[in-house]
Amino acid sequence: MALRLDEETRAKIVRIARRKGETMSGVIREAVAAWVEREESGETPWKLVADLAGCVDGGDPDRSSRGGRRVAELLRARRR
């Protein structure tokens, strides 16, 4: 199997391989195995953090609905 990578990605893999004391092939095999496992298990980003949803209490309950106005206020204050 041949794998073509852009230079930036290849350089990153080389750095990771050196840091881990492994070959590029070993690092790529590990990454592919992790990806295959994740795909096979049906994990989604939501499933990975589902246990955290709704676990924070306190704060401003209207924060998300007033976010745009708050940012505008902060920008106006910064200009002054």
Kinemage of the C-alpha trace (Angstrom):
@kinemage 1
@onewidth
@group {chain A} dominant
@subgroup {mainchain}
@vectorlist {calphas} color= white
{ca met a 1} P 0.000 0.000 0.000
{ca ala a 2} L 1.257 3.442 -0.840
{ca leu a 3} L 0.313 6.515 1.111
{ca arg a 4} L 0.830 10.024 -0.205
{ca leu a 5} L 1.058 12.804 2.350
{ca asp a 6} L 1.562 16.515 2.047
{ca glu a 7} L 4.921 17.738 3.339
{ca glu a 8} L 3.500 19.365 6.476
{ca thr a 9} L 1.716 16.188 7.590
{ca arg a 10} L 4.761 14.074 6.782
{ca ala a 11} L 7.006 16.359 8.846
{ca lys a 12} L 4.601 16.127 11.793
{ca ile a 13} L 4.581 12.331 11.591
{ca val a 14} L 8.382 12.286 11.446
{ca arg a 15} L 8.550 14.453 14.606
{ca ile a 16} L 6.070 12.226 16.428
{ca ala a 17} L 7.922 9.080 15.371
{ca arg a 18} L 11.253 10.475 16.576
{ca arg a 19} L 9.754 11.579 19.890
{ca lys a 20} L 8.240 8.123 20.427
{ca gly a 21} L 11.311 6.276 19.162
{ca glu a 22} L 9.262 4.528 16.482
{ca thr a 23} L 9.241 4.351 12.720
{ca met a 24} L 6.882 6.402 10.584
{ca ser a 25} L 5.170 3.182 9.568
{ca gly a 26} L 4.619 2.261 13.207
{ca val a 27} L 3.111 5.641 14.015
{ca ile a 28} L 0.830 5.473 10.967
{ca arg a 29} L -0.234 1.888 11.801
{ca glu a 30} L -1.096 3.009 15.347
{ca ala a 31} L -3.122 5.962 14.061
{ca val a 32} L -4.999 3.842 11.523
{ca ala a 33} L -5.745 1.171 14.159
{ca ala a 34} L -7.149 3.833 16.519
{ca trp a 35} L -9.258 5.303 13.710
{ca val a 36} L -10.596 1.870 12.690
{ca glu a 37} L -11.459 1.050 16.313
{ca arg a 38} L -13.304 4.354 16.720
{ca glu a 39} L -15.200 3.887 13.445
{ca glu a 40} L -16.110 0.291 14.252
{ca ser a 41} L -17.344 1.154 17.739
{ca gly a 42} L -19.670 3.842 16.405
{ca glu a 43} L -18.239 6.452 18.781
{ca thr a 44} L -19.257 9.983 17.965
{ca pro a 45} L -17.966 13.193 19.510
{ca trp a 46} L -21.296 13.485 21.330
{ca lys a 47} L -21.010 9.975 22.784
{ca leu a 48} L -17.511 10.758 24.041
{ca val a 49} L -18.737 13.715 26.127
{ca ala a 50} L -22.344 12.667 26.801
{ca asp a 51} L -21.605 11.958 30.469
{ca leu a 52} L -20.459 15.573 30.869
{ca ala a 53} L -23.563 17.215 29.405
{ca gly a 54} L -25.595 19.018 32.020
{ca cys a 55} L -23.084 18.448 34.795
{ca val a 56} L -22.264 22.122 35.416
{ca asp a 57} L -24.433 24.100 37.782
{ca gly a 58} L -24.469 27.829 38.310
{ca gly a 59} L -23.602 30.722 36.094
{ca asp a 60} L -25.848 32.856 33.959
{ca pro a 61} L -28.654 30.721 32.480
{ca asp a 62} L -29.217 33.292 29.693
{ca arg a 63} L -25.563 33.472 28.698
{ca ser a 64} L -25.929 31.815 25.317
{ca ser a 65} L -28.977 33.842 24.336
{ca arg a 66} L -27.263 37.162 25.067
{ca gly a 67} L -23.823 36.301 23.733
{ca gly a 68} L -23.899 38.582 20.711
{ca arg a 69} L -25.036 41.572 22.725
{ca arg a 70} L -22.362 40.933 25.343
{ca val a 71} L -19.600 40.784 22.714
{ca ala a 72} L -20.856 44.048 21.181
{ca glu a 73} L -20.816 45.700 24.624
{ca leu a 74} L -17.261 44.513 25.246
{ca leu a 75} L -16.086 45.829 21.872
{ca arg a 76} L -17.725 49.204 22.451
{ca ala a 77} L -16.119 49.429 25.895
{ca arg a 78} L -12.718 48.560 24.405
{ca arg a 79} L -12.995 51.390 21.861
{ca arg a 80} L -13.571 53.981 24.594
